[in-house]
């Protein structure tokens, strides 16, 4: 597995990581034992970067990772978690006192004295420009509660604001074949600043797996069911904000580009990992087979493939997606 330096953390992490939202909640039920086997399969396949959050299953995702690492010391795995969504999303709630509570809870869940990387979890836009927020994060670093901090964003303007602050080690942002705007400014700016880019939702909530049809139905507690209009959180987190039926049409065209012997999902992940400035891509996995397939991504991305991906985006999604995120 190729390793890349995760921005200002200075840590080497696998280019293919593991997103663990689905191990906590909002993707249907995942048995704790199954979660453990998915973590193990990913580690065995060379994954050294796990991404989680304190609200994924109200801490169940963090707890699963903490238990796995306690049982498997010396794996060299870097864990990035997120904080900031345990209270109402108001800028004044992003303060040192709350940060301490959230960080301490995550430290207990993950069974560690110091968190490798803590990311603000898609807070209100105003938070990214508040100097006192970064001062509080710097305080937690100086006290040894966290080793590094970064941000997870919905929009490119939020990422660019966070990049203005010296302490920002990484930026997590949605980047996939149906969400290309980060390529315009965010990736070049992050690279120039020495900041890592963590690309999330690389399969557009599974659309780019090529496994869905118009007849596909999702569980009642799956965000791909209840958040299609953004009723629970930013609609851009569900199918990258694109219309499901239109997404199916675009996927059918994308599949025509995929080389023989390469899975649709693998090609989609490989395309993201090939973008200049990307440090790690964090697809999720609900089965051991998915975890292994994601980690096995190795398809070469040709200029022709890249050009075709951009053409699909321009024709299907640019008008609706580019101005919004």
Buried (B, 14 or more C-beta within 10 A) or exposed (E): BEBBEBBBBEBBBBBBBBBBBBBBBBBBEBEEEBBBBBBBBBBEBBBBBBBBBBBBBEBBBBBBBBBBBEEEEEBEBBBBBBBBBBEEBEBEBBEBEBBBEBBEBBBEBBBBEBBBBBBBBBBBBBBBBBEEBBEBBBBBBEEEBBBBBBBBBBBBBBBBBBBEBEBBBBBBBBBBBBBBBBBEBBBEBBBEBEBBBBBBBBBBBBBBBBEBEEEEEBEEEBBBBBBBEEEEBBBBBBBBBBBBEBBBEBBEBBBEBBEEEBBBBBBBBBBBBBBEBBBBBBBBBBEBEBBBBBBBBEBEBEEEBBEBBBEBBEEBBBEEBBEEB
